[in-house]
Amino acid sequence: MDHSSSNFLFGLYGTLDMDRRVFSRTNFFFKKMLALDEIKEIRYQPMFWVSSYDRSIFVVGIHNGRQVNLYYFSNRNFGEKTIAQMAHNLKEAAPHIKYDPPAERLVKKYFP
């Protein structure tokens, strides 16, 4: 299976498929996927260098030797609790995934 392939879809969301052990990011017309084993880190970082208020979850992995970023799931579009839930669910499904310090704080805020 080619996890980096894109499929034609419409929407803006993320999907965790536990049967296939794949996390995907759909961005309007394209779908990008990473196997859970390929995900290395979840980052919660500012979307823009001028504002630290608008933050996004970045799901970072390695596919075919190249870094792949499935982003952005922003606190503005999805809400802070929803993206904390997403990060928490990914870590529960694949405990090897690391959080950067801001992601760690976000998840602990809702899932102590």
Beta strands, then each sheet from edge to edge (+ up, - down):
strand 1: 8-17
strand 2: 22-35
strand 3: 39-48
strand 4: 51-63
strand 5: 66-74
strand 6: 98-99
sheet 1: 1+ 2-
sheet 2: 5+ 4- 3+ 6+
end
